[in-house]
Amino acid sequence: MSRAAPIALALLLALAACGQKRDLKPAEGEALPPAPYGQNEPQTAEQLLEPDPQAAPVRSVELRSRSEEREDDPFDLPPEG
């Protein structure tokens, strides 16, 4: 059993690497969505796959690099009871 796990893992990795590398095209008989309002030409498949800035926003705050004391929060009350 111990030999089967690495072999299965190697086969799964090899299978995962076999992706298509061709340009995307609509299926036969189908067309790309119409052009958005205000644009003359419809978007390409690559443009349609690019996420909106709202879908993948850029982080605008710097993460804390070390532990710091929290400021007193007047709304952080203990539970009633």
Secondary structure, 3 states (H helix, E strand, C coil): CCCHHHHHHHHHHHHHCCCCCCCCCCCCCCCCCCCCCCCCCCCCHHHHHCCCCCCCCCCCCCCCCCCCCCCCCCCCCCCCC
